[in-house]
């Protein structure tokens, strides 16, 4: 508990092609392992693991964190200098199953649609790699696909086009568990999934 104030996230940004850098506003305590994506209007949406989720729960304890906030989102309209809005997935869509680890997020540069990839196992282990999409800047999420049912953890996603056909797809690279789903600390390799997105 005493080190909670040191688990914070922010955006470093440059307005002079990297010659100098500025630190943006700190997000709340416990925000860590973040991913950011840009919307069509230039706003940034950031998603974060909430490492110290006990600070966001009432009645939280280590043996039952299902009522805790584990996934945060924030929007900046000024390139990360300040945060215009901060929200938590569990308050808006408690039916979406998340596991407390790093999650991937990317935006489609043509449409602004956000894609969020994460473990989605009902038993809260790092398994059942799942992708959601959002048409409203991450305020609400719709299930796009369940990609891989076995052990899957940390990941990255990008919107890509097939060079042969021009078809758009989401490329998802994730940490795949070689042994029991949810096992942490070794026994991993990488898996690449291709999720069709239409034209």
N, C-alpha and C positions, 0 to 999 in steps of 0.2 A: 503494500500500500504506500509506503513512504516515498517511493520513486515515481509515483504516478505522474507528477508534474513534468517529468523528463521524457515521457512517452507522448510526443506531440508531432504533428506533421504540418508542413507548409510548402508553398511553391517557391522555387528560386526562378526568377525571370530576368531576362536581359532585353533592353531596348536598343542596344548598340552592337548587334551581332556577336555578343559574348565578350566584349571588351570589359564590361563590368556587370555585376549581378546584384539583384535586390531580393531580400527575403520578404515574402508576403506574410499576411496575417496568419497567426497560429490557429490551427483547428483545435477543438476541445481535447481534453486529456484522453489518452488511450488510443488515439488515431495513429495507425502504423501500417506499413505494407500497402501503400496506396497505388492506384492506377488512375490516370487522368485521360480524358478524351475531349476533343473540341467539337462544339455544336456548330451548325451552319451560321449562326449569328455571331460567332467568335467567342461565346461564353465557354468556360471550362466546366466540366463535370468531373468530380473526383469521387472515387469509391475507396473505402478503407476498411481493413480489418480493425476491430475494436479489441485491442489486446487486453485492456483492463476493463472488461465488460462489467465487472461488479460495480463500477461507478455509474452505470446507466440502468441499474436494476433496483427494484425494491424487493427485499427478501432474498437476494442472491446468495447462493452458497456454492462451494466448489463442486459438490456432488450433483447439483441440478442447476445447470445454467440455461435451461430451455426457455426461461422467461426473461433472459437478458438480451440486451441489444448487442449483436455481434457484427452488424454490417451498417456502416454509415455512408451517406452520400452528401455531397456539398456542391454548390454552384457558385462560380465566380464570374462576374460580368466585366471585370477589369483585369483580365490576364493573370489572376492569382494574387493580386495585391490585397483584396478583401473578399470575404465570403458573403454573398447576398442571401444565401439560404443553406441551412443544414437540416438534414432529416435522417431518420433511421428506418431501415426496411421493416423491422418488427412492428413499428407503429402503423405503417401504411399497408403492408401485405404480410401479415404473420403466417399466412398459409405457405409462403415460399420457404423451403427448407434450405438453410445455409450451414456450412461448417466454418468454424473460426480459423481460416487460413487466408493467405493471399489469394485474391481473385483477379481475373483479367477483365479489361473493359476496352472497347474500341468503338469508334464512330465511323459510319459510312460517309465519306466526303461528298458523295453525290446527294444523299437524302437526309443526312443528319441523324439517321436511326442509330441508336446505341445498342451495342451487344455486350452482354455480361456473361462470362463463363465462370463456373464454380462447382465444387462438390455439392451434390444435392441429395445425399443419402438420408433416409428417414431416421436412421439410428445415429445421426450426427458424426459419422466417421468420414474420413476423406475418401469418398467413393461416389459413384454415380455422377460422372461429369455431365453437367447440364448447362444449356445456354438459354438465356432469356433475351428478349429485345424490348426496346422502349421507343415510343414515338413522341414522348413528351419530356425529353431531357432527363430521364431517369426517375421521374416522379412516380411512375407506375411501370410494372414489368409484366410481359406476357411470355409464356413458355414457348420457345422456338424449337428445341430439340433436346432429347436425352442422348448424349453422344457415346458414353462408355459406362457400363454399369458396374464394373469392378473398381478397384482402388485407383483413385486419381486425386491429385492435390494441386500444388502450385501450377500456374499456367500463364499463357499469353494468347491473345487473339488478335487477328488483323483481317480487315476486309480486303479480298484479293480478287483478281480476274484470271480466268483460265486463258493463257496466251493463245491456245488453239481455237477456242470457241467464243471467247469474250464473256462467258457466263460468270457472274459474280458468285463468290462463295466466301464463307468465313473459315479461315485457317486457324485451328486451335491446336496449340502445342501444350501438352500437359505432362506432369510428372505422374508416371504410371507405376503403381505398386506391383511388384513381381510376385509377392506372396499374399498374405491375407489383406483384404481391403481395410483401409484405415491404419495399417501399420506405419509408424513413423520411425525415422532414423535408419535408413539404409534399405536395400532391396528395391531400388527404383531404376527405371529407365525412362526414356521419353517416348511419347506417342504423339502422332500428328493425325488430327481428324479434319475432314473437309465437310462443312455444312452448307448445302446449297442455299442461296439467297434469292434466286430469280435473276432478272436482267439488270 
